[in-house]
């Protein structure tokens, strides 16, 4: 009920509103925020069993919707569809959700004539929530200084290799400075004064314990670990960087899969991109690999040049996999772990595979012979 009223207030829901909801009802956004925010103020909710990019604008226009809820890559999927005759024939005044990447934000609002976006950050069991009420492109929220005492959230320095926050000589965590990337944590308060600050935990007690960070800034305090890396700018806006498990180390540097994927997606001819790390025998850390969906405009030479101009060498993918589509979950999130497990073995993968050959300054076809050389540590001079 608290969530329903929060979102009702932030979206200014009215009896005349209709919200288009194509998200799973078992998900807290589709089943609580999207529905409750309308119903508490007498509005209506239009339900569609699943997201369809082809039918989206027809549905919105036919049902005269004024709001819609998004999550994950839903907005990018819409942006990648051919022009639709009804994509601007709607009364949408606001769309609300989370996961709208900065590289999609401006073009999405311009093309589809979306007046306002309410981006937020939250998780069902988490005591950390952020709201971008000002519509700052790319930001997930901001906590005004006068409300900081109500929302005790901190970013602490995080070590990718250990998977744990960095601690000082006294054993306490270290707060991040402005624009420094760290893990977001929320103070757990169990005194009953703030239900949203509690952490109820999971059925598995061991899993619950792993999400609680103790003795963070003082002896005896407890904070919820979001498992998400963020940064906060000079104005206090928070920006999502990556999941702690998705960011990986390569050549002694941290690689954010989200940031690399955004850079790749901006390349002409790339429709969709997912980035993840894969292990290579005889090397430390994980090498970057990108799975992409491309159009006829895609050119490998131009792609390599695009990456070289925008990414440091350590962040550029070593492997490239071209697919017909990227499998997603019911909430439009790419199944990244499955791709990572499949690795880069051409005997297993039927998609087109490429290896970044430094000596040739080009992406070359990854065949069985080259794969075996990589596995035998014989390709180091070329791209690893």
Helices and strands as residue ranges (DSSP letters): H 2-11, E 18-21, H 28-28, I 29-33, H 34-39, E 44-47, H 56-62, E 67-71, H 74-79, E 94-98, H 102-112, E 117-121, E 130-132, E 141-142, G 145-147, E 153-156, E 158-159, E 164-165, E 182-187, G 195-197, H 205-210, E 212-214, E 222-232, E 237-243, E 248-250, E 253-255, H 257-265, E 270-278, E 287-294, H 300-310, G 313-315, E 319-323, H 336-342, E 352-357, E 362-365, H 368-375, H 380-383
